[in-house]
Amino acid sequence: MMRMSSLLCAMSLAIAPVLALAAGPEISSRPPGQRSALAAVAGVAAQEPAGLRNWIAGFRKRALSQGISAQTFDTAMTGLRYDAQVIKRDRNQSEFTKTIWDYLDTAVSDLRIANGRKALAKWQSTLTNIEARYGVEKEVVTAIWGLESAYGTFRGSDNVIRSLATLAYDARRAAFFEAELIHALTILQSGDTDRSRMRGSWAGAMGHTQFMPSSFQAHAVDYDGDGRRNIWEDDPKDALASTAAYLKHFGWTKGQPWGVEVSLPEGFDYTTARRDLVKLPSAWAAQGVMGTNGPIADHGTASVLLPGGAEGAAFLVFDNFEVLERYNTADAYVIGVGHLSDRIKGGGPIRHDWPRGDRALTYDERIELQKRLTAAGFDTIKIDAKMGPLTINAVRNFQKARGLLPDGYPSLRLLERLRAL
């Protein structure tokens, strides 16, 4: 199974070491680094308002050339002001991180489980019909709703046009956000909503399940048949159906788990715990990898995932895990959605504990880890602070070379070993 990126964003909590999710959506994975975020904001703000007005004038020509009408553009962009807080929040992403267990303690808290069951009961008929139409379990859709906006209670209050224009004007990821702004203007032009109602996160993610404008354009549906794809208002029907349509588009298999917690046998070969090595659960069982709640049916091929290393919980993850990665690529987020859906359905908690004595690596420490691994001959390919498959493989190869348990876990203890070389 290959990891895929997503244009949908999580409005959830911080996680690590896999990826840091800020209190708003994780659009950019580039942390602030050594430069002061406030200084960066001040530097750009000094160019405003004249600089922003000049940018809008140039952008108007590009937008009209892509099919945006002059009336739509002028109505949406007139009186637009620069939002320095958006840039500050963009620069400060990923600075504060949590371990996966700290993330799950909040993401799948007793309160969120209870509220999820209440939300499912309230919208039972709608969610059951959505499941029948799109083939995505109602508990999974509910869990995404719960993590993205706390079941619609925190949908975001920022003016999406202003946020996207600010980010497009800023030079750091101008092309990405300008494209999203074009999509947002197209949404206004189509009549799905208007500028005053187009509210969302500081980075442009919108509605009950936090669609970016491009993903809205590609996957949102008019479930209630009122002629608009309305994900912003209190009624969540269109948003929930759009989420199911999104997952269906990317290959969701109804009846297949996202993952199942397993127990590993004594002497387990940790080099086999990697995403590109897949087997049927029956084949894993023949090697002693057993479900903590009993035998696992052959729902499809699966790989062993160790998000907390050898001392944490282990999972067999299926193709549906990869589909959820299209919403957010962070392992902790996917496990959060999957486990929350299981709990809403009546399943029990994760049985194995985590290495709770460990802390998350900071951004600077993750960069240092990658640099030291590469310098020691275990190339991480990228120096980006992301503890993804490339870095995990490099960690595992280093562990094998040093006679350590090769679980691929990028811990502080591992970094300290590298420092001692």
C-alpha positions as CSV (number, residue, x, y, z in Angstrom):
1,M,0.0,0.0,0.0
2,M,1.3,3.4,-0.9
3,R,0.9,6.6,1.1
4,M,-1.0,9.3,-0.7
5,S,-1.4,13.0,0.0
6,S,-4.6,14.8,0.6
7,L,-6.2,18.2,-0.1
8,L,-8.6,17.7,2.8
9,C,-7.4,18.9,6.1
10,A,-7.9,18.0,9.7
11,M,-9.2,20.5,12.2
12,S,-7.9,18.6,15.1
13,L,-5.1,18.4,17.6
14,A,-1.3,18.2,17.5
15,I,0.3,14.9,16.9
16,A,3.7,13.5,16.5
17,P,6.2,12.0,15.7
18,V,4.5,11.2,12.4
19,L,3.2,14.7,11.7
20,A,2.2,17.7,13.7
21,L,-1.4,18.8,13.4
22,A,-2.1,22.3,14.7
23,A,-5.4,23.4,16.2
24,G,-6.5,24.3,12.7
25,P,-6.0,22.3,9.5
26,E,-2.6,21.0,8.5
27,I,-2.1,22.5,5.1
28,S,1.6,23.1,5.3
29,S,4.0,20.6,6.9
30,R,6.8,23.2,6.9
31,P,7.4,24.3,10.5
32,P,8.5,27.8,11.4
33,G,12.2,26.9,11.8
34,Q,14.5,29.5,13.3
35,R,12.9,32.6,11.9
36,S,10.5,34.6,14.1
37,A,6.9,34.2,12.9
38,L,6.1,37.6,14.1
39,A,9.0,39.2,12.2
40,A,7.8,37.4,9.1
41,V,4.3,38.7,9.6
42,A,5.6,42.2,10.2
43,G,7.7,42.1,7.0
44,V,4.8,41.2,4.8
45,A,2.3,43.4,6.6
46,A,4.6,46.4,5.8
47,Q,3.8,45.9,2.1
48,E,0.1,46.1,2.8
49,P,-2.4,47.6,1.9
50,A,-0.7,48.9,-1.3
51,G,1.0,45.6,-2.0
52,L,-2.1,43.6,-1.5
53,R,-4.1,45.9,-3.7
54,N,-1.5,45.5,-6.5
55,W,-1.6,41.7,-6.1
56,I,-5.4,41.7,-6.3
57,A,-5.3,43.7,-9.5
58,G,-2.9,41.2,-11.1
59,F,-4.8,38.2,-9.7
60,R,-8.1,39.6,-11.2
61,K,-6.7,39.1,-14.7
62,R,-5.6,35.6,-13.9
63,A,-9.0,34.7,-12.3
64,L,-11.0,36.1,-15.2
65,S,-8.9,34.1,-17.7
66,Q,-9.9,31.0,-15.8
67,G,-13.6,31.6,-16.0
68,I,-14.4,33.7,-13.0
69,S,-16.8,36.5,-13.9
70,A,-15.9,40.1,-13.2
71,Q,-19.0,40.4,-11.0
72,T,-18.1,37.3,-8.9
73,F,-14.6,38.5,-8.5
74,D,-15.4,42.1,-7.6
75,T,-18.2,41.1,-5.2
76,A,-15.9,38.6,-3.4
77,M,-12.7,40.7,-3.3
78,T,-13.9,44.2,-2.8
79,G,-12.8,45.6,0.6
80,L,-10.6,42.6,1.2
81,R,-8.0,43.1,3.9
82,Y,-4.8,41.4,4.7
83,D,-5.0,39.0,7.8
84,A,-1.7,38.9,9.6
85,Q,-3.0,36.3,12.0
86,V,-3.4,33.8,9.2
87,I,0.3,34.2,8.3
88,K,1.3,33.9,11.9
89,R,-0.6,30.7,12.3
90,D,0.8,29.3,9.0
91,R,4.3,30.0,10.2
92,N,3.7,28.4,13.6
93,Q,2.5,25.1,12.4
94,S,4.3,22.0,13.7
95,E,6.1,23.7,16.5
96,F,4.1,22.0,19.3
97,T,3.6,18.3,18.9
98,K,2.1,15.4,20.8
99,T,2.9,11.7,20.9
100,I,0.4,9.4,19.3
101,W,-0.9,8.3,22.6
102,D,-1.4,11.8,23.9
103,Y,-3.3,12.6,20.6
104,L,-5.5,9.5,20.9
105,D,-6.3,10.3,24.5
106,T,-8.0,13.4,23.3
107,A,-9.1,12.4,19.8
108,V,-10.9,9.3,21.2
109,S,-11.8,10.6,24.6
110,D,-14.8,9.3,26.5
111,L,-16.6,12.6,25.8
112,R,-15.9,12.4,22.0
113,I,-17.1,8.8,21.9
114,A,-20.3,9.7,23.8
115,N,-20.9,12.7,21.6
116,G,-20.3,10.6,18.5
117,R,-22.9,8.1,19.6
118,K,-25.3,10.9,20.2
119,A,-24.6,12.4,16.8
120,L,-25.0,9.1,15.1
121,A,-28.4,8.5,16.9
122,K,-29.6,12.0,16.0
123,W,-28.7,11.6,12.3
124,Q,-29.2,7.8,12.1
125,S,-31.6,7.9,9.2
126,T,-29.4,10.2,7.1
127,L,-26.2,8.4,7.9
128,T,-27.8,5.0,7.2
129,N,-29.0,6.2,3.8
130,I,-25.6,7.7,3.1
131,E,-24.0,4.3,3.9
132,A,-26.3,2.5,1.6
133,R,-25.7,5.0,-1.2
134,Y,-21.9,5.3,-1.0
135,G,-20.9,2.1,0.7
136,V,-19.0,3.8,3.6
137,E,-19.9,2.8,7.1
138,K,-21.9,5.5,9.0
139,E,-19.5,5.2,12.0
140,V,-16.5,6.1,9.8
141,V,-18.3,9.2,8.4
142,T,-19.3,10.1,12.0
143,A,-15.8,9.7,13.3
144,I,-14.4,12.0,10.6
145,W,-17.1,14.5,11.5
146,G,-16.1,14.2,15.1
147,L,-12.4,14.8,14.6
148,E,-12.8,17.6,12.0
149,S,-15.3,19.8,13.7
150,A,-16.4,18.1,17.0
151,Y,-19.6,17.0,15.2
152,G,-20.2,20.4,13.7
153,T,-19.6,22.5,16.8
154,F,-16.3,24.0,15.6
155,R,-16.6,24.6,11.9
156,G,-14.3,27.6,11.7
157,S,-15.3,31.3,11.6
158,D,-12.6,32.8,9.4
159,N,-13.6,34.4,6.1
160,V,-12.3,31.8,3.6
161,I,-11.8,34.3,0.8
162,R,-9.8,36.6,3.0
163,S,-7.7,33.7,4.4
164,L,-6.9,32.2,1.0
165,A,-6.1,35.6,-0.5
166,T,-3.7,36.4,2.3
167,L,-2.0,33.1,1.9
168,A,-1.9,33.5,-1.9
169,Y,-0.4,37.0,-1.6
170,D,2.2,35.6,0.8
171,A,5.1,34.2,-1.2
172,R,5.7,31.0,0.6
173,R,3.0,28.8,-1.0
174,A,1.5,31.3,-3.4
175,A,0.7,28.9,-6.3
176,F,-1.1,26.4,-4.1
177,F,-3.3,28.9,-2.3
178,E,-4.0,30.9,-5.4
179,A,-5.4,27.7,-7.0
180,E,-7.5,27.1,-3.9
181,L,-8.8,30.7,-4.1
182,I,-9.8,30.2,-7.7
183,H,-11.8,27.1,-6.6
184,A,-13.4,29.2,-3.8
185,L,-14.5,31.9,-6.3
186,T,-15.9,29.2,-8.5
187,I,-17.9,27.9,-5.6
188,L,-19.3,31.4,-5.1
189,Q,-20.0,31.7,-8.8
190,S,-21.9,28.4,-8.9
191,G,-24.2,29.7,-6.1
192,D,-23.5,26.9,-3.5
193,T,-23.0,29.7,-0.9
194,D,-22.1,33.4,-0.7
195,R,-19.0,35.1,0.7
196,S,-20.6,35.9,4.1
197,R,-21.5,32.3,4.7
198,M,-18.2,30.9,3.3
199,R,-16.5,30.5,6.7
200,G,-13.9,28.0,7.7
201,S,-10.5,27.5,9.2
202,W,-7.7,30.0,8.9
203,A,-6.2,28.0,6.0
204,G,-9.4,27.7,4.0
205,A,-10.8,24.3,5.1
206,M,-14.6,24.5,5.3
207,G,-17.7,23.1,6.9
208,H,-18.6,20.1,9.0
209,T,-15.8,17.9,7.6
210,Q,-13.3,20.6,6.5
211,F,-13.1,20.4,2.8
212,M,-10.6,22.5,1.0
213,P,-12.2,24.3,-2.0
214,S,-10.5,22.0,-4.6
215,S,-11.8,18.9,-2.8
216,F,-15.2,20.5,-2.5
217,Q,-15.3,21.1,-6.2
218,A,-14.2,17.5,-7.0
219,H,-16.3,15.6,-4.5
220,A,-19.0,17.6,-2.7
221,V,-22.6,16.5,-3.4
222,D,-26.1,17.9,-3.1
223,Y,-27.5,15.1,-0.9
224,D,-30.7,16.9,0.2
225,G,-31.6,18.0,-3.4
226,D,-32.0,21.7,-2.7
227,G,-29.8,22.7,-5.6
228,R,-26.8,23.6,-3.5
229,R,-23.8,21.6,-2.1
230,N,-24.1,23.2,1.3
231,I,-21.5,22.1,3.8
232,W,-21.4,25.3,5.9
233,E,-24.8,25.5,7.6
234,D,-26.1,23.7,10.7
235,D,-27.7,20.9,8.7
236,P,-24.8,18.5,8.1
237,K,-26.4,16.3,5.4
238,D,-24.5,17.5,2.4
239,A,-21.2,17.5,4.3
240,L,-21.6,14.0,5.6
241,A,-22.6,12.7,2.2
242,S,-19.7,14.5,0.5
243,T,-17.3,12.9,3.0
244,A,-18.7,9.5,2.1
245,A,-18.5,10.3,-1.6
246,Y,-14.9,11.4,-1.2
247,L,-13.9,8.1,0.5
248,K,-15.8,6.1,-2.1
249,H,-14.0,7.9,-4.9
250,F,-10.6,6.8,-3.4
251,G,-11.6,3.2,-3.1
252,W,-13.2,2.6,0.3
253,T,-14.2,-1.1,0.7
254,K,-17.3,-1.6,2.9
255,G,-16.9,-4.3,5.4
256,Q,-13.1,-4.1,5.5
257,P,-11.6,-2.7,8.7
258,W,-9.3,0.3,8.6
259,G,-7.0,-1.8,10.9
260,V,-7.2,-4.3,13.7
261,E,-5.1,-4.3,16.9
262,V,-2.8,-7.4,17.1
263,S,-0.4,-9.1,19.5
264,L,3.0,-10.0,18.1
265,P,4.7,-13.3,19.0
266,E,7.9,-13.7,20.9
267,G,10.8,-13.3,18.5
268,F,8.7,-11.4,15.9
269,D,10.8,-10.2,13.0
270,Y,10.4,-6.5,13.2
271,T,11.9,-5.9,9.8
272,T,8.6,-7.3,8.4
273,A,6.6,-4.4,10.0
274,R,6.6,-2.1,7.0
275,R,3.8,-0.8,4.8
276,D,5.1,-2.4,1.6
277,L,5.0,-5.9,3.0
278,V,1.4,-7.2,2.8
279,K,-0.1,-10.6,3.6
280,L,-3.6,-12.0,4.3
281,P,-4.4,-12.0,8.0
282,S,-4.4,-15.8,7.9
283,A,-0.8,-15.7,6.7
284,W,0.2,-13.3,9.5
285,A,-1.6,-15.6,11.9
286,A,0.6,-18.5,10.7
287,Q,3.5,-16.4,11.9
288,G,1.9,-15.8,15.3
289,V,0.4,-12.3,14.6
290,M,-3.0,-12.6,16.2
291,G,-5.9,-10.2,16.7
292,T,-6.3,-9.1,20.3
293,N,-10.0,-9.9,20.1
294,G,-9.7,-13.2,18.2
295,P,-9.0,-14.4,14.7
296,I,-9.0,-11.8,11.9
297,A,-10.9,-12.7,8.8
298,D,-9.2,-12.4,5.4
299,H,-10.7,-9.0,4.5
300,G,-7.8,-8.4,2.2
301,T,-4.0,-8.1,2.5
302,A,-2.6,-6.1,5.4
303,S,0.7,-4.8,6.8
304,V,1.9,-4.5,10.3
305,L,2.1,-1.0,11.7
306,L,4.0,0.0,14.9
307,P,3.1,3.7,15.5
308,G,4.7,3.6,18.9
309,G,7.5,1.2,18.2
310,A,7.9,-2.3,19.7
311,E,6.7,-1.0,23.1
312,G,3.4,0.3,21.8
313,A,0.3,-1.1,20.2
314,A,0.6,-3.0,16.9
315,F,-2.0,-3.1,14.1
316,L,-2.7,-4.9,10.9
317,V,-3.8,-2.1,8.5
318,F,-5.8,-2.8,5.4
319,D,-6.4,-0.8,2.1
320,N,-9.0,1.3,3.9
321,F,-6.2,2.7,6.0
322,E,-4.7,4.1,2.8
323,V,-8.1,5.6,1.8
324,L,-8.3,7.5,5.1
325,E,-4.8,8.8,4.4
326,R,-6.3,10.7,1.5
327,Y,-8.1,12.8,4.2
328,N,-4.9,13.3,6.2
329,T,-1.6,11.4,5.8
330,A,-0.7,11.3,9.5
331,D,-0.8,7.8,11.0
332,A,-2.1,9.2,14.2
333,Y,-5.0,10.9,12.5
334,V,-6.0,7.8,10.6
335,I,-5.8,5.6,13.7
336,G,-7.8,8.3,15.5
337,V,-10.6,8.2,12.9
338,G,-10.5,4.4,12.7
339,H,-10.4,3.8,16.4
340,L,-13.1,6.4,17.1
341,S,-15.4,4.8,14.6
342,D,-14.8,1.4,16.3
343,R,-15.6,2.9,19.7
344,I,-18.8,4.7,18.4
345,K,-19.9,1.3,17.1
346,G,-19.4,-0.3,20.5
347,G,-15.8,-1.6,20.3
348,G,-13.4,-1.6,23.2
349,P,-10.3,0.5,23.8
350,I,-6.8,-0.3,22.5
351,R,-5.5,-3.1,24.7
352,H,-1.8,-2.5,24.6
353,D,-0.2,0.4,26.3
354,W,2.2,2.9,24.8
355,P,5.8,3.9,25.8
356,R,4.3,6.8,27.8
357,G,7.7,7.7,29.3
358,D,8.8,8.9,25.9
359,R,8.2,12.4,24.7
360,A,7.7,13.7,21.1
361,L,10.7,14.9,19.2
362,T,10.6,18.6,18.5
363,Y,10.9,19.9,15.0
364,D,14.6,20.7,15.4
365,E,15.2,17.2,16.8
366,R,13.5,15.5,13.9
367,I,15.6,17.5,11.5
368,E,18.7,16.6,13.5
369,L,17.7,12.9,13.5
370,Q,17.4,12.9,9.7
371,K,20.7,14.7,9.3
372,R,22.6,12.4,11.6
373,L,21.1,9.3,10.1
374,T,22.1,10.4,6.6
375,A,25.6,11.4,7.7
376,A,26.0,8.0,9.3
377,G,25.2,6.3,6.0
378,F,21.5,5.7,6.4
379,D,20.0,8.1,4.0
380,T,16.5,9.5,4.8
381,I,16.3,10.9,1.3
382,K,14.6,14.1,2.6
383,I,15.4,16.4,5.5
384,D,11.9,17.6,6.2
385,A,11.1,16.7,9.8
386,K,8.5,14.2,8.6
387,M,8.9,10.8,10.2
388,G,7.4,8.9,7.3
389,P,8.4,5.6,5.6
390,L,11.7,6.9,4.2
391,T,12.9,8.0,7.7
392,I,11.4,4.9,9.4
393,N,13.3,2.7,6.9
394,A,16.6,4.6,7.6
395,V,16.0,4.2,11.4
396,R,15.3,0.5,10.9
397,N,18.5,0.0,8.9
398,F,20.5,1.9,11.5
399,Q,19.0,-0.2,14.3
400,K,19.9,-3.4,12.4
401,A,23.5,-2.3,11.8
402,R,23.9,-1.5,15.5
403,G,22.2,-4.7,16.7
404,L,19.2,-2.9,18.1
405,L,15.6,-4.0,17.8
406,P,14.7,-2.9,14.3
407,D,11.2,-1.5,14.9
408,G,11.9,1.8,13.0
409,Y,10.8,3.9,15.9
410,P,12.3,7.4,15.8
411,S,12.7,8.0,19.6
412,L,14.8,10.4,21.6
413,R,16.8,7.4,22.8
414,L,17.7,6.7,19.2
415,L,18.7,10.3,18.6
416,E,20.9,10.2,21.6
417,R,22.6,7.1,20.2
418,L,23.3,9.0,17.0
419,R,24.7,11.9,18.9
420,A,27.1,9.6,20.6
421,L,28.6,8.4,17.4
